[in-house]
Amino acid sequence: MHSRFKILDSFLLEHQIYWRSEPFHLCQTQQQPWKEVNRPLVDWLESLDNESIQTLKEQPQLLVEELTRFLPELDTATQNIRFDNTALVGLDLPRGTAEGIPGRKLNQIVAMGEAVLEHHHGKEWLEWCSGKGFLGRILSQQSDQKVTSFEWQQSLCESGQKIADDQKLAMNFVQGDAFSESADHVFNSNQHAVALHACGDLHVELVKKSVSHGLPAVTISPCCYHLIRDENYQAMSSIAKSSALMLSKSDLRIPLQETVTGGERVKRHRQLEMSYRLGFSQLLKAELSIDEYIPVPSIKKSELAEGFESFCRWASEVKELSLGSDIDFDSYLIQGEALFWEMEKLSLVQQVFRRPLEIWLALDRAIYLQEQGYEASIEEFCERSITPRNLLIHGVKIER
Ligand SMILES: C[S@@+](CC[C@H](N)C(=O)[O-])C[C@H]1O[C@@H](n2cnc3c(N)ncnc32)[C@H](O)[C@@H]1O
């Protein structure tokens, strides 16, 4: 883990210029930060047509192969971001288990459930930031052990408790704030703590509390790394603390941009929305001399269908800007569409740094566990198509 960390750390540090710039903003400036340092890469990007951009975006392996020609260290980095897949055979779920669990979520929960059961150490479970306790329900049924489900939202605790009671499961929901001192009362040294997709500081807090309460095991699947209370990332392990890599909240969003590629409809919708936003930004620059980026709130799909002019009128109303009547909307839409492809092109480069950054963060958590007397491992508990947040970090306390 240490050697992987060092490789990824230097890779990220040496290539900051490629991943720190935000493609959405970068495509709107005429500057190309890589022009001076990597002319062959810039030339290659400029040679790509829209179809090739789309193909490379959808075929990560091919993209890595192409980019390795211009960024040779990418090869070693890529070899160090792979982890074993959890060996899953499937769980036999009693009827009613899936009640109220949306499709893909069910796959994630069952996979994580099986993975933690496989690595179980302890006599009971603590489910952190449990929501309605979907994962806890599976753990309770399959292991016949008590589950404490800790959750902030009272309404989720109530509905989770009701389902558990109806199914006669030994689950106890506790409403509370993960960051409060009272959260410590839900811990005891018999528990295996688990957290499926607890955001940023919430899973960090669980790892720290599990260690301080001497839990026999803790297993997390992290998500939303940017949801932290500090302005910048606070490293956990000593190796990450001594790294020169500083990560802001917006850097911490980069791994999350690796979303599951949606179907054609989702793709078309995104293209339309981004082209409208970029086109609107061009319009503001030219018509109202507004050079800084004006963030426009999210828009309903049905409103997008009204067309570009309607989008611009809506956005300017929201932003209290007045647009004249003789605007050539078509020309701004054409500019927006061109910028969309420019953005897609630039994000091909950022794309290959997303997983290395995510693994850097995962290794920080795992190495912290090792430093605290746990045997730590990282694996992928499901296919990325089920959720791209498919890392499982697992720690088992070493008995002395
Ligand atoms: C992304 S959801 C994950 C829920 C569940 N583990 C799952 O995968 O379905 C995160 C959960 O954390 C809860 N949460 C947010 N802030 C919290 C806090 N300060 N203390 C406890 N729970 C919190 C939310 O209410 C939400 O249910």
The ligand as an ORCA input file, in Angstrom:
! r2SCAN-3c Opt
* xyz 0 1
  C     -25.644      8.799      0.907
  S     -26.718      8.397      2.233
  C     -26.337      6.692      2.475
  C     -27.442      5.974      3.174
  C     -27.269      4.447      3.235
  N     -26.047      4.063      3.878
  C     -27.373      3.857      1.858
  O     -26.375      3.583      1.236
  O     -28.497      3.715      1.399
  C     -25.974      9.184      3.615
  C     -26.807      9.140      4.890
  O     -26.088      9.850      5.903
  C     -27.020     10.534      6.711
  N     -26.339     11.627      7.411
  C     -25.992     12.830      6.899
  N     -25.386     13.583      7.840
  C     -25.357     12.839      8.982
  C     -24.875     13.084     10.311
  N     -24.278     14.248     10.623
  N     -24.997     12.107     11.207
  C     -25.594     10.923     10.889
  N     -26.073     10.636      9.646
  C     -25.953     11.590      8.711
  C     -28.049     11.026      5.715
  O     -29.261     11.379      6.351
  C     -28.161      9.838      4.772
  O     -29.167      8.941      5.190
*
